[in-house]
Amino acid sequence: MASPIVVGTTVGAAALGARYLIRAWQTFKAAPRVRRFYHGGFEQVMTRREAALILGVRESAVLEKIKEAHRRVMVANHPDAGGSHYIASKINEAKDILLGKTKGANSAF
């Protein structure tokens, strides 16, 4: 009499465990991936693609998104807050290129 109860409990526990693992795997697969950063240095002449990578926007982003991304990146890398002057100049150059204010290669460095 105890044998069917033990078998039933074991099968039920296995089914619940499998259900939990399947749901955990589906959640893991559906989770957004961590953004990977661009590996490599700067090009000699900055392109729109590189400028978009620096600011983290699309090449065809609207003015507001470009300005918001520039502000966000500059807050993290501003020279007055311990950031690099070189990186700050590249961030400003990227904003200028995406806004169409310059053709590139106007970096101070």
Biopython code that builds the backbone (N, CA, C, O; Angstrom):
import numpy as np
from Bio.PDB.StructureBuilder import StructureBuilder

atoms = [
    (1, "MET", "N", (0.817, -1.194, 0.000)),
    (1, "MET", "CA", (0.000, 0.000, 0.000)),
    (1, "MET", "C", (0.863, 1.261, 0.000)),
    (1, "MET", "O", (0.509, 2.257, -0.631)),
    (2, "ALA", "N", (1.964, 1.221, 0.688)),
    (2, "ALA", "CA", (2.839, 2.394, 0.746)),
    (2, "ALA", "C", (3.578, 2.603, -0.566)),
    (2, "ALA", "O", (3.949, 3.731, -0.892)),
    (3, "SER", "N", (3.793, 1.545, -1.313)),
    (3, "SER", "CA", (4.552, 1.634, -2.546)),
    (3, "SER", "C", (3.867, 2.533, -3.588)),
    (3, "SER", "O", (4.560, 3.362, -4.177)),
    (4, "PRO", "N", (2.573, 2.429, -3.853)),
    (4, "PRO", "CA", (1.935, 3.336, -4.826)),
    (4, "PRO", "C", (1.963, 4.797, -4.374)),
    (4, "PRO", "O", (2.068, 5.697, -5.207)),
    (5, "ILE", "N", (1.872, 5.040, -3.083)),
    (5, "ILE", "CA", (1.914, 6.418, -2.580)),
    (5, "ILE", "C", (3.304, 7.012, -2.796)),
    (5, "ILE", "O", (3.430, 8.164, -3.211)),
    (6, "VAL", "N", (4.330, 6.239, -2.520)),
    (6, "VAL", "CA", (5.703, 6.702, -2.712)),
    (6, "VAL", "C", (5.982, 6.964, -4.188)),
    (6, "VAL", "O", (6.583, 7.980, -4.540)),
    (7, "VAL", "N", (5.547, 6.050, -5.049)),
    (7, "VAL", "CA", (5.752, 6.211, -6.489)),
    (7, "VAL", "C", (4.999, 7.441, -6.995)),
    (7, "VAL", "O", (5.542, 8.222, -7.777)),
    (8, "GLY", "N", (3.776, 7.615, -6.560)),
    (8, "GLY", "CA", (2.984, 8.776, -6.977)),
    (8, "GLY", "C", (3.613, 10.085, -6.531)),
    (8, "GLY", "O", (3.664, 11.051, -7.294)),
    (9, "THR", "N", (4.087, 10.114, -5.298)),
    (9, "THR", "CA", (4.736, 11.315, -4.781)),
    (9, "THR", "C", (6.019, 11.608, -5.552)),
    (9, "THR", "O", (6.303, 12.764, -5.865)),
    (10, "THR", "N", (6.784, 10.585, -5.857)),
    (10, "THR", "CA", (8.037, 10.756, -6.604)),
    (10, "THR", "C", (7.757, 11.275, -8.012)),
    (10, "THR", "O", (8.436, 12.188, -8.481)),
    (11, "VAL", "N", (6.774, 10.706, -8.680)),
    (11, "VAL", "CA", (6.416, 11.159, -10.032)),
    (11, "VAL", "C", (5.916, 12.597, -9.998)),
    (11, "VAL", "O", (6.269, 13.394, -10.868)),
    (12, "GLY", "N", (5.114, 12.933, -9.024)),
    (12, "GLY", "CA", (4.604, 14.307, -8.897)),
    (12, "GLY", "C", (5.727, 15.302, -8.641)),
    (12, "GLY", "O", (5.754, 16.383, -9.230)),
    (13, "ALA", "N", (6.655, 14.935, -7.759)),
    (13, "ALA", "CA", (7.788, 15.814, -7.476)),
    (13, "ALA", "C", (8.662, 15.997, -8.709)),
    (13, "ALA", "O", (9.140, 17.098, -8.979)),
    (14, "ALA", "N", (8.872, 14.914, -9.457)),
    (14, "ALA", "CA", (9.666, 14.996, -10.685)),
    (14, "ALA", "C", (8.977, 15.890, -11.718)),
    (14, "ALA", "O", (9.634, 16.676, -12.401)),
    (15, "ALA", "N", (7.666, 15.769, -11.828)),
    (15, "ALA", "CA", (6.925, 16.593, -12.784)),
    (15, "ALA", "C", (6.994, 18.072, -12.408)),
    (15, "ALA", "O", (7.199, 18.925, -13.272)),
    (16, "LEU", "N", (6.825, 18.373, -11.132)),
    (16, "LEU", "CA", (6.912, 19.774, -10.697)),
    (16, "LEU", "C", (8.323, 20.325, -10.892)),
    (16, "LEU", "O", (8.489, 21.478, -11.290)),
    (17, "GLY", "N", (9.333, 19.513, -10.615)),
    (17, "GLY", "CA", (10.716, 19.946, -10.825)),
    (17, "GLY", "C", (10.998, 20.206, -12.295)),
    (17, "GLY", "O", (11.653, 21.191, -12.635)),
    (18, "ALA", "N", (10.511, 19.335, -13.170)),
    (18, "ALA", "CA", (10.702, 19.528, -14.607)),
    (18, "ALA", "C", (9.981, 20.783, -15.086)),
    (18, "ALA", "O", (10.510, 21.534, -15.906)),
    (19, "ARG", "N", (8.781, 21.007, -14.576)),
    (19, "ARG", "CA", (8.023, 22.209, -14.940)),
    (19, "ARG", "C", (8.779, 23.465, -14.533)),
    (19, "ARG", "O", (8.844, 24.430, -15.295)),
    (20, "TYR", "N", (9.350, 23.453, -13.331)),
    (20, "TYR", "CA", (10.124, 24.600, -12.852)),
    (20, "TYR", "C", (11.353, 24.829, -13.735)),
    (20, "TYR", "O", (11.656, 25.970, -14.085)),
    (21, "LEU", "N", (12.056, 23.767, -14.094)),
    (21, "LEU", "CA", (13.249, 23.900, -14.926)),
    (21, "LEU", "C", (12.910, 24.416, -16.328)),
    (21, "LEU", "O", (13.641, 25.235, -16.885)),
    (22, "ILE", "N", (11.811, 23.939, -16.889)),
    (22, "ILE", "CA", (11.401, 24.399, -18.217)),
    (22, "ILE", "C", (11.054, 25.883, -18.183)),
    (22, "ILE", "O", (11.471, 26.635, -19.064)),
    (23, "ARG", "N", (10.305, 26.310, -17.188)),
    (23, "ARG", "CA", (9.960, 27.731, -17.077)),
    (23, "ARG", "C", (11.190, 28.589, -16.829)),
    (23, "ARG", "O", (11.296, 29.681, -17.387)),
    (24, "ALA", "N", (12.119, 28.124, -16.011)),
    (24, "ALA", "CA", (13.347, 28.878, -15.753)),
    (24, "ALA", "C", (14.165, 29.006, -17.033)),
    (24, "ALA", "O", (14.718, 30.073, -17.300)),
    (25, "TRP", "N", (14.254, 27.943, -17.829)),
    (25, "TRP", "CA", (15.001, 27.987, -19.074)),
    (25, "TRP", "C", (14.344, 28.952, -20.074)),
    (25, "TRP", "O", (15.045, 29.702, -20.752)),
    (26, "GLN", "N", (13.021, 28.940, -20.171)),
    (26, "GLN", "CA", (12.331, 29.852, -21.076)),
    (26, "GLN", "C", (12.520, 31.298, -20.652)),
    (26, "GLN", "O", (12.678, 32.175, -21.501)),
    (27, "THR", "N", (12.508, 31.557, -19.352)),
    (27, "THR", "CA", (12.738, 32.906, -18.858)),
    (27, "THR", "C", (14.160, 33.343, -19.157)),
    (27, "THR", "O", (14.385, 34.493, -19.533)),
    (28, "PHE", "N", (15.112, 32.455, -18.998)),
    (28, "PHE", "CA", (16.505, 32.760, -19.281)),
    (28, "PHE", "C", (16.708, 33.077, -20.753)),
    (28, "PHE", "O", (17.422, 34.022, -21.089)),
    (29, "LYS", "N", (16.091, 32.297, -21.637)),
    (29, "LYS", "CA", (16.229, 32.532, -23.070)),
    (29, "LYS", "C", (15.570, 33.834, -23.491)),
    (29, "LYS", "O", (16.058, 34.501, -24.403)),
    (30, "ALA", "N", (14.476, 34.208, -22.850)),
    (30, "ALA", "CA", (13.736, 35.408, -23.236)),
    (30, "ALA", "C", (14.321, 36.677, -22.633)),
    (30, "ALA", "O", (13.955, 37.776, -23.049)),
    (31, "ALA", "N", (15.217, 36.553, -21.665)),
    (31, "ALA", "CA", (15.790, 37.724, -21.006)),
    (31, "ALA", "C", (16.661, 38.497, -21.986)),
    (31, "ALA", "O", (17.358, 37.895, -22.803)),
    (32, "PRO", "N", (16.628, 39.830, -21.913)),
    (32, "PRO", "CA", (17.463, 40.615, -22.821)),
    (32, "PRO", "C", (18.947, 40.391, -22.508)),
    (32, "PRO", "O", (19.347, 40.278, -21.349)),
    (33, "ARG", "N", (19.723, 40.333, -23.543)),
    (33, "ARG", "CA", (21.156, 40.121, -23.384)),
    (33, "ARG", "C", (21.825, 41.417, -22.952)),
    (33, "ARG", "O", (21.350, 42.511, -23.256)),
    (34, "VAL", "N", (22.900, 41.278, -22.260)),
    (34, "VAL", "CA", (23.681, 42.435, -21.845)),
    (34, "VAL", "C", (24.336, 43.019, -23.082)),
    (34, "VAL", "O", (24.912, 42.293, -23.892)),
    (35, "ARG", "N", (24.247, 44.324, -23.224)),
    (35, "ARG", "CA", (24.844, 44.970, -24.383)),
    (35, "ARG", "C", (26.353, 44.859, -24.319)),
    (35, "ARG", "O", (26.971, 45.144, -23.294)),
    (36, "ARG", "N", (26.921, 44.447, -25.406)),
    (36, "ARG", "CA", (28.362, 44.368, -25.480)),
    (36, "ARG", "C", (28.891, 45.667, -26.053)),
    (36, "ARG", "O", (28.289, 46.264, -26.945)),
    (37, "PHE", "N", (30.011, 46.088, -25.533)),
    (37, "PHE", "CA", (30.598, 47.331, -25.979)),
    (37, "PHE", "C", (31.465, 47.103, -27.198)),
    (37, "PHE", "O", (31.931, 45.992, -27.449)),
    (38, "TYR", "N", (31.673, 48.156, -27.943)),
    (38, "TYR", "CA", (32.475, 48.126, -29.146)),
    (38, "TYR", "C", (33.935, 47.902, -28.760)),
    (38, "TYR", "O", (34.521, 48.699, -28.026)),
    (39, "HIS", "N", (34.512, 46.819, -29.256)),
    (39, "HIS", "CA", (35.908, 46.521, -28.956)),
    (39, "HIS", "C", (36.778, 47.116, -30.050)),
    (39, "HIS", "O", (36.582, 46.835, -31.232)),
    (40, "GLY", "N", (37.709, 47.913, -29.664)),
    (40, "GLY", "CA", (38.616, 48.508, -30.643)),
    (40, "GLY", "C", (38.743, 49.992, -30.405)),
    (40, "GLY", "O", (37.943, 50.593, -29.687)),
    (41, "GLY", "N", (39.743, 50.572, -31.006)),
    (41, "GLY", "CA", (39.995, 51.994, -30.842)),
    (41, "GLY", "C", (39.167, 52.827, -31.793)),
    (41, "GLY", "O", (38.281, 52.327, -32.487)),
    (42, "PHE", "N", (39.477, 54.104, -31.805)),
    (42, "PHE", "CA", (38.782, 55.024, -32.683)),
    (42, "PHE", "C", (39.406, 54.997, -34.069)),
    (42, "PHE", "O", (40.602, 54.745, -34.220)),
    (43, "GLU", "N", (38.582, 55.259, -35.081)),
    (43, "GLU", "CA", (39.079, 55.348, -36.444)),
    (43, "GLU", "C", (39.731, 56.715, -36.641)),
    (43, "GLU", "O", (39.501, 57.637, -35.858)),
    (44, "GLN", "N", (40.548, 56.842, -37.696)),
    (44, "GLN", "CA", (41.213, 58.121, -37.958)),
    (44, "GLN", "C", (40.185, 59.217, -38.226)),
    (44, "GLN", "O", (40.256, 60.299, -37.644)),
    (45, "VAL", "N", (39.241, 58.933, -39.099)),
    (45, "VAL", "CA", (38.163, 59.870, -39.402)),
    (45, "VAL", "C", (36.866, 59.231, -38.909)),
    (45, "VAL", "O", (36.500, 58.138, -39.341)),
    (46, "MET", "N", (36.179, 59.917, -38.007)),
    (46, "MET", "CA", (34.969, 59.343, -37.416)),
    (46, "MET", "C", (33.851, 59.288, -38.446)),
    (46, "MET", "O", (33.592, 60.260, -39.155)),
    (47, "THR", "N", (33.197, 58.142, -38.514)),
    (47, "THR", "CA", (32.060, 57.956, -39.410)),
    (47, "THR", "C", (30.764, 58.053, -38.609)),
    (47, "THR", "O", (30.773, 58.078, -37.378)),
    (48, "ARG", "N", (29.654, 58.108, -39.337)),
    (48, "ARG", "CA", (28.352, 58.137, -38.649)),
    (48, "ARG", "C", (28.127, 56.852, -37.860)),
    (48, "ARG", "O", (27.516, 56.880, -36.791)),
    (49, "ARG", "N", (28.612, 55.734, -38.375)),
    (49, "ARG", "CA", (28.469, 54.452, -37.673)),
    (49, "ARG", "C", (29.220, 54.485, -36.351)),
    (49, "ARG", "O", (28.685, 54.092, -35.314)),
    (50, "GLU", "N", (30.460, 54.954, -36.389)),
    (50, "GLU", "CA", (31.246, 55.022, -35.156)),
    (50, "GLU", "C", (30.630, 56.016, -34.181)),
    (50, "GLU", "O", (30.603, 55.762, -32.977)),
    (51, "ALA", "N", (30.137, 57.138, -34.682)),
    (51, "ALA", "CA", (29.502, 58.127, -33.814)),
    (51, "ALA", "C", (28.267, 57.535, -33.135)),
    (51, "ALA", "O", (28.026, 57.775, -31.952)),
    (52, "ALA", "N", (27.496, 56.768, -33.886)),
    (52, "ALA", "CA", (26.311, 56.129, -33.307)),
    (52, "ALA", "C", (26.706, 55.092, -32.264)),
    (52, "ALA", "O", (26.027, 54.957, -31.246)),
    (53, "LEU", "N", (27.781, 54.363, -32.494)),
    (53, "LEU", "CA", (28.260, 53.390, -31.515)),
    (53, "LEU", "C", (28.719, 54.076, -30.235)),
    (53, "LEU", "O", (28.460, 53.581, -29.139)),
    (54, "ILE", "N", (29.391, 55.198, -30.365)),
    (54, "ILE", "CA", (29.889, 55.917, -29.191)),
    (54, "ILE", "C", (28.732, 56.396, -28.325)),
    (54, "ILE", "O", (28.772, 56.268, -27.102)),
    (55, "LEU", "N", (27.701, 56.949, -28.961)),
    (55, "LEU", "CA", (26.572, 57.489, -28.199)),
    (55, "LEU", "C", (25.526, 56.431, -27.861)),
    (55, "LEU", "O", (24.657, 56.666, -27.021)),
    (56, "GLY", "N", (25.601, 55.285, -28.501)),
    (56, "GLY", "CA", (24.642, 54.222, -28.201)),
    (56, "GLY", "C", (23.272, 54.458, -28.805)),
    (56, "GLY", "O", (22.260, 54.059, -28.229)),
    (57, "VAL", "N", (23.232, 55.105, -29.962)),
    (57, "VAL", "CA", (21.973, 55.353, -30.665)),
    (57, "VAL", "C", (22.095, 54.809, -32.087)),
    (57, "VAL", "O", (23.166, 54.370, -32.505)),
    (58, "ARG", "N", (20.995, 54.845, -32.818)),
    (58, "ARG", "CA", (21.033, 54.453, -34.229)),
    (58, "ARG", "C", (21.552, 55.622, -35.059)),
    (58, "ARG", "O", (21.497, 56.778, -34.639)),
    (59, "GLU", "N", (22.052, 55.299, -36.235)),
    (59, "GLU", "CA", (22.553, 56.351, -37.117)),
    (59, "GLU", "C", (21.444, 57.311, -37.532)),
    (59, "GLU", "O", (21.710, 58.480, -37.810)),
    (60, "SER", "N", (20.221, 56.833, -37.577)),
    (60, "SER", "CA", (19.088, 57.652, -38.006)),
    (60, "SER", "C", (18.280, 58.179, -36.819)),
    (60, "SER", "O", (17.098, 58.488, -36.969)),
    (61, "ALA", "N", (18.897, 58.286, -35.652)),
    (61, "ALA", "CA", (18.176, 58.728, -34.453)),
    (61, "ALA", "C", (17.738, 60.184, -34.591)),
    (61, "ALA", "O", (18.366, 60.976, -35.293)),
    (62, "VAL", "N", (16.654, 60.513, -33.910)),
    (62, "VAL", "CA", (16.143, 61.880, -33.952)),
    (62, "VAL", "C", (16.966, 62.777, -33.029)),
    (62, "VAL", "O", (17.721, 62.295, -32.184)),
    (63, "LEU", "N", (16.809, 64.065, -33.202)),
    (63, "LEU", "CA", (17.593, 65.067, -32.475)),
    (63, "LEU", "C", (17.511, 64.893, -30.961)),
    (63, "LEU", "O", (18.531, 64.976, -30.277)),
    (64, "GLU", "N", (16.326, 64.656, -30.436)),
    (64, "GLU", "CA", (16.156, 64.539, -28.984)),
    (64, "GLU", "C", (16.915, 63.336, -28.422)),
    (64, "GLU", "O", (17.533, 63.418, -27.361)),
    (65, "LYS", "N", (16.858, 62.212, -29.155)),
    (65, "LYS", "CA", (17.565, 61.012, -28.689)),
    (65, "LYS", "C", (19.074, 61.216, -28.712)),
    (65, "LYS", "O", (19.778, 60.754, -27.814)),
    (66, "ILE", "N", (19.568, 61.898, -29.723)),
    (66, "ILE", "CA", (21.000, 62.167, -29.811)),
    (66, "ILE", "C", (21.441, 63.059, -28.657)),
    (66, "ILE", "O", (22.460, 62.795, -28.019)),
    (67, "LYS", "N", (20.680, 64.108, -28.389)),
    (67, "LYS", "CA", (21.038, 65.014, -27.299)),
    (67, "LYS", "C", (20.966, 64.322, -25.942)),
    (67, "LYS", "O", (21.822, 64.547, -25.086)),
    (68, "GLU", "N", (19.943, 63.476, -25.736)),
    (68, "GLU", "CA", (19.811, 62.772, -24.465)),
    (68, "GLU", "C", (20.945, 61.764, -24.283)),
    (68, "GLU", "O", (21.484, 61.623, -23.185)),
    (69, "ALA", "N", (21.307, 61.063, -25.361)),
    (69, "ALA", "CA", (22.402, 60.097, -25.282)),
    (69, "ALA", "C", (23.724, 60.815, -25.035)),
    (69, "ALA", "O", (24.553, 60.339, -24.260)),
    (70, "HIS", "N", (23.924, 61.954, -25.687)),
    (70, "HIS", "CA", (25.150, 62.736, -25.474)),
    (70, "HIS", "C", (25.254, 63.180, -24.021)),
    (70, "HIS", "O", (26.320, 63.087, -23.413)),
    (71, "ARG", "N", (24.167, 63.654, -23.477)),
    (71, "ARG", "CA", (24.178, 64.101, -22.082)),
    (71, "ARG", "C", (24.491, 62.939, -21.143)),
    (71, "ARG", "O", (25.296, 63.080, -20.222)),
    (72, "ARG", "N", (23.857, 61.792, -21.378)),
    (72, "ARG", "CA", (24.070, 60.624, -20.529)),
    (72, "ARG", "C", (25.526, 60.162, -20.572)),
    (72, "ARG", "O", (26.110, 59.851, -19.534)),
    (73, "VAL", "N", (26.109, 60.117, -21.765)),
    (73, "VAL", "CA", (27.489, 59.653, -21.896)),
    (73, "VAL", "C", (28.465, 60.687, -21.337)),
    (73, "VAL", "O", (29.482, 60.328, -20.744)),
    (74, "MET", "N", (28.158, 61.961, -21.525)),
    (74, "MET", "CA", (29.061, 63.006, -21.014)),
    (74, "MET", "C", (29.027, 63.084, -19.490)),
    (74, "MET", "O", (30.051, 63.371, -18.870)),
    (75, "VAL", "N", (27.895, 62.840, -18.890)),
    (75, "VAL", "CA", (27.825, 62.835, -17.424)),
    (75, "VAL", "C", (28.753, 61.762, -16.866)),
    (75, "VAL", "O", (29.398, 61.965, -15.837)),
    (76, "ALA", "N", (28.818, 60.632, -17.540)),
    (76, "ALA", "CA", (29.666, 59.540, -17.068)),
    (76, "ALA", "C", (31.142, 59.770, -17.380)),
    (76, "ALA", "O", (32.001, 59.209, -16.699)),
    (77, "ASN", "N", (31.460, 60.578, -18.389)),
    (77, "ASN", "CA", (32.845, 60.721, -18.836)),
    (77, "ASN", "C", (33.360, 62.163, -18.826)),
    (77, "ASN", "O", (34.373, 62.451, -19.463)),
    (78, "HIS", "N", (32.703, 63.051, -18.134)),
    (78, "HIS", "CA", (33.115, 64.455, -18.154)),
    (78, "HIS", "C", (34.468, 64.634, -17.462)),
    (78, "HIS", "O", (34.712, 64.034, -16.416)),
    (79, "PRO", "N", (35.347, 65.455, -18.040)),
    (79, "PRO", "CA", (36.667, 65.664, -17.443)),
    (79, "PRO", "C", (36.618, 66.251, -16.031)),
    (79, "PRO", "O", (37.492, 65.954, -15.217)),
    (80, "ASP", "N", (35.634, 67.061, -15.730)),
    (80, "ASP", "CA", (35.532, 67.641, -14.382)),
    (80, "ASP", "C", (35.158, 66.590, -13.338)),
    (80, "ASP", "O", (35.346, 66.804, -12.141)),
    (81, "ALA", "N", (34.631, 65.461, -13.793)),
    (81, "ALA", "CA", (34.242, 64.389, -12.878)),
    (81, "ALA", "C", (35.233, 63.230, -12.933)),
    (81, "ALA", "O", (34.914, 62.113, -12.525)),
    (82, "GLY", "N", (36.423, 63.495, -13.434)),
    (82, "GLY", "CA", (37.459, 62.466, -13.473)),
    (82, "GLY", "C", (37.554, 61.738, -14.795)),
    (82, "GLY", "O", (38.295, 60.761, -14.904)),
    (83, "GLY", "N", (36.828, 62.183, -15.799)),
    (83, "GLY", "CA", (36.878, 61.541, -17.111)),
    (83, "GLY", "C", (38.038, 62.057, -17.937)),
    (83, "GLY", "O", (38.752, 62.972, -17.525)),
    (84, "SER", "N", (38.216, 61.472, -19.087)),
    (84, "SER", "CA", (39.315, 61.811, -19.977)),
    (84, "SER", "C", (38.911, 62.939, -20.925)),
    (84, "SER", "O", (37.793, 62.961, -21.441)),
    (85, "HIS", "N", (39.840, 63.880, -21.149)),
    (85, "HIS", "CA", (39.581, 64.950, -22.116)),
    (85, "HIS", "C", (39.461, 64.379, -23.525)),
    (85, "HIS", "O", (38.659, 64.852, -24.330)),
    (86, "TYR", "N", (40.261, 63.362, -23.814)),
    (86, "TYR", "CA", (40.234, 62.731, -25.129)),
    (86, "TYR", "C", (38.884, 62.077, -25.392)),
    (86, "TYR", "O", (38.304, 62.264, -26.461)),
    (87, "ILE", "N", (38.385, 61.321, -24.436)),
    (87, "ILE", "CA", (37.083, 60.652, -24.590)),
    (87, "ILE", "C", (35.981, 61.695, -24.713)),
    (87, "ILE", "O", (35.070, 61.542, -25.527)),
    (88, "ALA", "N", (36.057, 62.756, -23.909)),
    (88, "ALA", "CA", (35.041, 63.814, -23.980)),
    (88, "ALA", "C", (35.042, 64.481, -25.351)),
    (88, "ALA", "O", (33.979, 64.799, -25.885)),
    (89, "SER", "N", (36.223, 64.694, -25.924)),
    (89, "SER", "CA", (36.274, 65.315, -27.255)),
    (89, "SER", "C", (35.686, 64.376, -28.309)),
    (89, "SER", "O", (35.036, 64.830, -29.251)),
    (90, "LYS", "N", (35.913, 63.066, -28.152)),
    (90, "LYS", "CA", (35.350, 62.111, -29.103)),
    (90, "LYS", "C", (33.824, 62.037, -28.964)),
    (90, "LYS", "O", (33.117, 61.883, -29.960)),
    (91, "ILE", "N", (33.328, 62.145, -27.750)),
    (91, "ILE", "CA", (31.873, 62.140, -27.530)),
    (91, "ILE", "C", (31.251, 63.373, -28.173)),
    (91, "ILE", "O", (30.210, 63.276, -28.823)),
    (92, "ASN", "N", (31.887, 64.536, -27.996)),
    (92, "ASN", "CA", (31.379, 65.764, -28.608)),
    (92, "ASN", "C", (31.447, 65.684, -30.129)),
    (92, "ASN", "O", (30.534, 66.135, -30.820)),
    (93, "GLU", "N", (32.528, 65.110, -30.646)),
    (93, "GLU", "CA", (32.660, 64.942, -32.094)),
    (93, "GLU", "C", (31.572, 64.013, -32.628)),
    (93, "GLU", "O", (31.021, 64.256, -33.702)),
    (94, "ALA", "N", (31.263, 62.961, -31.891)),
    (94, "ALA", "CA", (30.206, 62.034, -32.306)),
    (94, "ALA", "C", (28.863, 62.748, -32.372)),
    (94, "ALA", "O", (28.096, 62.551, -33.314)),
    (95, "LYS", "N", (28.578, 63.582, -31.368)),
    (95, "LYS", "CA", (27.316, 64.330, -31.381)),
    (95, "LYS", "C", (27.273, 65.272, -32.581)),
    (95, "LYS", "O", (26.250, 65.366, -33.260)),
    (96, "ASP", "N", (28.369, 65.964, -32.844)),
    (96, "ASP", "CA", (28.400, 66.894, -33.970)),
    (96, "ASP", "C", (28.196, 66.179, -35.301)),
    (96, "ASP", "O", (27.503, 66.691, -36.180)),
    (97, "ILE", "N", (28.788, 65.014, -35.455)),
    (97, "ILE", "CA", (28.637, 64.277, -36.709)),
    (97, "ILE", "C", (27.192, 63.826, -36.889)),
    (97, "ILE", "O", (26.636, 63.951, -37.980)),
    (98, "LEU", "N", (26.581, 63.302, -35.829)),
    (98, "LEU", "CA", (25.199, 62.836, -35.953)),
    (98, "LEU", "C", (24.214, 63.985, -36.161)),
    (98, "LEU", "O", (23.168, 63.809, -36.786)),
    (99, "LEU", "N", (24.551, 65.153, -35.637)),
    (99, "LEU", "CA", (23.681, 66.309, -35.845)),
    (99, "LEU", "C", (23.969, 67.012, -37.172)),
    (99, "LEU", "O", (23.245, 67.926, -37.564)),
    (100, "GLY", "N", (25.034, 66.581, -37.865)),
    (100, "GLY", "CA", (25.362, 67.154, -39.164)),
    (100, "GLY", "C", (26.117, 68.456, -39.091)),
    (100, "GLY", "O", (26.136, 69.207, -40.066)),
    (101, "LYS", "N", (26.743, 68.750, -37.964)),
    (101, "LYS", "CA", (27.460, 70.011, -37.796)),
    (101, "LYS", "C", (28.892, 69.955, -38.338)),
    (101, "LYS", "O", (29.521, 70.994, -38.543)),
    (102, "THR", "N", (29.400, 68.754, -38.568)),
    (102, "THR", "CA", (30.772, 68.614, -39.037)),
    (102, "THR", "C", (30.891, 67.379, -39.913)),
    (102, "THR", "O", (30.031, 66.500, -39.871)),
    (103, "LYS", "N", (31.926, 67.309, -40.684)),
    (103, "LYS", "CA", (32.172, 66.169, -41.562)),
    (103, "LYS", "C", (33.094, 65.140, -40.918)),
    (103, "LYS", "O", (33.290, 64.064, -41.483)),
    (104, "GLY", "N", (33.661, 65.436, -39.761)),
    (104, "GLY", "CA", (34.557, 64.509, -39.084)),
    (104, "GLY", "C", (35.980, 65.018, -39.080)),
    (104, "GLY", "O", (36.278, 66.025, -39.722)),
    (105, "ALA", "N", (36.860, 64.346, -38.374)),
    (105, "ALA", "CA", (38.288, 64.662, -38.258)),
    (105, "ALA", "C", (38.538, 66.028, -37.633)),
    (105, "ALA", "O", (39.569, 66.645, -37.901)),
    (106, "ASN", "N", (37.620, 66.512, -36.809)),
    (106, "ASN", "CA", (37.812, 67.793, -36.137)),
    (106, "ASN", "C", (38.138, 67.623, -34.670)),
    (106, "ASN", "O", (37.962, 68.551, -33.881)),
    (107, "SER", "N", (38.608, 66.452, -34.297)),
    (107, "SER", "CA", (38.930, 66.196, -32.901)),
    (107, "SER", "C", (40.151, 67.007, -32.513)),
    (107, "SER", "O", (41.052, 67.224, -33.324)),
    (108, "ALA", "N", (40.171, 67.453, -31.267)),
    (108, "ALA", "CA", (41.313, 68.215, -30.767)),
    (108, "ALA", "C", (42.535, 67.333, -30.577)),
    (108, "ALA", "O", (43.645, 67.836, -30.408)),
    (109, "PHE", "N", (42.336, 66.006, -30.605)),
    (109, "PHE", "CA", (43.454, 65.099, -30.361)),
    (109, "PHE", "C", (43.792, 64.356, -31.615)),
    (109, "PHE", "O", (44.711, 63.537, -31.619)),
]
sb = StructureBuilder()
sb.init_structure("model")
sb.init_model(0)
sb.init_chain("A")
sb.init_seg("    ")
for serial, (resi, resn, name, xyz) in enumerate(atoms, 1):
    if name == "N":
        sb.init_residue(resn, " ", resi, " ")
    sb.init_atom(name, np.array(xyz, "f"), 0.0, 1.0, " ", f" {name:<3s}", serial, name[0])
structure = sb.get_structure()
